Amino acid sequence: MEILSDHDKEFLRKLFVEKLKDEVRILIFTQEIECQYCKEARGIVEEVSTTSDKIKVEVYNFVKDEEKVKEYQINWIPAIAIIGKKDYGIRFYGVPSGFEFT
């Protein structure tokens, strides 16, 4: 199921070409038995990653990937961590479909 419209995807492609200079990693923390909104959060992250070759997605299981959960200080799921040249502490909990997305 696609979440982003074609118009939004094209907007993001142009924006990322213009503004995104370095690679960005988007880490999504979820679990195998999907929590409420985990599926939607992962879907948004995966769709956004298709708009630029500089965006890489890493999927972690909140229960099984305990070291990564501790490393990135993840408290709940779904959780999204945005990592650029370094980790600036940008975290989103829940589905970034409202103001968080923009």
C-alpha atoms as a printed R data frame, in Angstrom:
    type eleno elety resid chain resno      x      y      z
1   ATOM     1    CA   MET     A     1  0.000  0.000  0.000
2   ATOM     2    CA   GLU     A     2  1.463  3.317 -1.037
3   ATOM     3    CA   ILE     A     3  1.163  6.133  1.429
4   ATOM     4    CA   LEU     A     4  2.754  9.021 -0.461
5   ATOM     5    CA   SER     A     5  1.102 10.474 -3.533
6   ATOM     6    CA   ASP     A     6  3.057 10.748 -6.786
7   ATOM     7    CA   HIS     A     7  3.059 14.522 -6.293
8   ATOM     8    CA   ASP     A     8  4.634 14.171 -2.835
9   ATOM     9    CA   LYS     A     9  7.250 11.716 -4.110
10  ATOM    10    CA   GLU     A    10  8.236 14.071 -6.916
11  ATOM    11    CA   PHE     A    11  8.440 16.981 -4.477
12  ATOM    12    CA   LEU     A    12 10.728 14.935 -2.211
13  ATOM    13    CA   ARG     A    13 12.940 13.838 -5.124
14  ATOM    14    CA   LYS     A    14 13.509 17.446 -6.169
15  ATOM    15    CA   LEU     A    15 14.029 18.596 -2.595
16  ATOM    16    CA   PHE     A    16 16.554 15.859 -1.851
17  ATOM    17    CA   VAL     A    17 18.513 16.484 -5.057
18  ATOM    18    CA   GLU     A    18 18.756 20.143 -4.114
19  ATOM    19    CA   LYS     A    19 19.319 19.887 -0.349
20  ATOM    20    CA   LEU     A    20 20.622 16.425  0.540
21  ATOM    21    CA   LYS     A    21 24.405 16.524  0.291
22  ATOM    22    CA   ASP     A    22 25.393 13.483  2.369
23  ATOM    23    CA   GLU     A    23 24.000 10.035  2.983
24  ATOM    24    CA   VAL     A    24 21.241  9.737  5.587
25  ATOM    25    CA   ARG     A    25 20.365  6.571  7.429
26  ATOM    26    CA   ILE     A    26 16.811  6.081  8.608
27  ATOM    27    CA   LEU     A    27 16.597  3.457 11.326
28  ATOM    28    CA   ILE     A    28 13.157  2.008 11.968
29  ATOM    29    CA   PHE     A    29 12.534  0.033 15.141
30  ATOM    30    CA   THR     A    30  9.593 -2.345 15.064
31  ATOM    31    CA   GLN     A    31  8.906 -5.983 15.941
32  ATOM    32    CA   GLU     A    32  7.892 -9.108 14.054
33  ATOM    33    CA   ILE     A    33  4.377 -9.115 15.435
34  ATOM    34    CA   GLU     A    34  3.582 -5.626 14.255
35  ATOM    35    CA   CYS     A    35  2.636 -3.192 16.932
36  ATOM    36    CA   GLN     A    36 -0.056 -0.615 16.344
37  ATOM    37    CA   TYR     A    37  1.227  1.700 13.578
38  ATOM    38    CA   CYS     A    38  4.528 -0.177 13.061
39  ATOM    39    CA   LYS     A    39  3.449 -1.260  9.588
40  ATOM    40    CA   GLU     A    40  2.497  2.292  8.593
41  ATOM    41    CA   ALA     A    41  5.681  3.821 10.023
42  ATOM    42    CA   ARG     A    42  7.837  1.297  8.186
43  ATOM    43    CA   GLY     A    43  5.870  1.905  4.992
44  ATOM    44    CA   ILE     A    44  6.485  5.653  5.132
45  ATOM    45    CA   VAL     A    45 10.200  5.154  5.801
46  ATOM    46    CA   GLU     A    46 10.556  2.698  2.933
47  ATOM    47    CA   GLU     A    47  8.652  4.957  0.537
48  ATOM    48    CA   VAL     A    48 10.730  7.999  1.446
49  ATOM    49    CA   SER     A    49 13.901  5.988  0.828
50  ATOM    50    CA   THR     A    50 12.835  5.378 -2.780
51  ATOM    51    CA   THR     A    51 13.057  9.111 -3.494
52  ATOM    52    CA   SER     A    52 16.850  9.351 -3.102
53  ATOM    53    CA   ASP     A    53 19.862  7.068 -3.443
54  ATOM    54    CA   LYS     A    54 21.359  8.895 -0.458
55  ATOM    55    CA   ILE     A    55 18.709  7.572  1.928
56  ATOM    56    CA   LYS     A    56 19.400  4.148  3.428
57  ATOM    57    CA   VAL     A    57 16.922  2.277  5.611
58  ATOM    58    CA   GLU     A    58 17.901 -0.066  8.415
59  ATOM    59    CA   VAL     A    59 15.158 -2.110 10.075
60  ATOM    60    CA   TYR     A    60 15.658 -3.311 13.646
61  ATOM    61    CA   ASN     A    61 13.550 -5.539 15.825
62  ATOM    62    CA   PHE     A    62 12.835 -3.828 19.148
63  ATOM    63    CA   VAL     A    63 13.103 -7.110 21.059
64  ATOM    64    CA   LYS     A    64 15.846 -8.985 19.178
65  ATOM    65    CA   ASP     A    65 18.181 -6.059 18.397
66  ATOM    66    CA   GLU     A    66 18.681 -5.066 22.013
67  ATOM    67    CA   GLU     A    67 22.162 -3.588 21.404
68  ATOM    68    CA   LYS     A    68 20.867 -1.207 18.715
69  ATOM    69    CA   VAL     A    69 17.909 -0.243 20.912
70  ATOM    70    CA   LYS     A    70 20.322  0.724 23.690
71  ATOM    71    CA   GLU     A    71 22.817  2.393 21.322
72  ATOM    72    CA   TYR     A    72 20.148  4.693 19.868
73  ATOM    73    CA   GLN     A    73 18.228  5.055 23.146
74  ATOM    74    CA   ILE     A    74 14.926  3.852 21.737
75  ATOM    75    CA   ASN     A    75 12.144  3.713 24.313
76  ATOM    76    CA   TRP     A    76  9.007  2.697 22.363
77  ATOM    77    CA   ILE     A    77  7.915  1.445 18.987
78  ATOM    78    CA   PRO     A    78  7.413  2.294 16.287
79  ATOM    79    CA   ALA     A    79 10.506  4.464 16.465
80  ATOM    80    CA   ILE     A    80 12.441  6.203 13.725
81  ATOM    81    CA   ALA     A    81 15.973  7.529 14.160
82  ATOM    82    CA   ILE     A    82 17.462  9.864 11.562
83  ATOM    83    CA   ILE     A    83 21.252  9.603 11.348
84  ATOM    84    CA   GLY     A    84 23.375 11.892  9.182
85  ATOM    85    CA   LYS     A    85 27.154 12.337  9.386
86  ATOM    86    CA   LYS     A    86 26.583 11.854 13.096
87  ATOM    87    CA   ASP     A    87 23.677 11.101 15.371
88  ATOM    88    CA   TYR     A    88 22.002 14.386 16.309
89  ATOM    89    CA   GLY     A    89 19.395 12.616 18.447
90  ATOM    90    CA   ILE     A    90 16.490 13.006 16.021
91  ATOM    91    CA   ARG     A    91 13.808 10.485 16.989
92  ATOM    92    CA   PHE     A    92 10.176 10.069 16.019
93  ATOM    93    CA   TYR     A    93  7.802  7.796 17.882
94  ATOM    94    CA   GLY     A    94  4.608  6.644 16.226
95  ATOM    95    CA   VAL     A    95  3.660  7.336 12.623
96  ATOM    96    CA   PRO     A    96  5.198 10.526 11.196
97  ATOM    97    CA   SER     A    97  2.145 11.304  9.102
98  ATOM    98    CA   GLY     A    98  1.150 14.687 10.470
99  ATOM    99    CA   PHE     A    99  3.304 17.706 11.124
100 ATOM   100    CA   GLU     A   100  6.284 15.432 11.881
101 ATOM   101    CA   PHE     A   101  6.418 14.363  8.259
102 ATOM   102    CA   THR     A   102  6.455 17.853  6.854
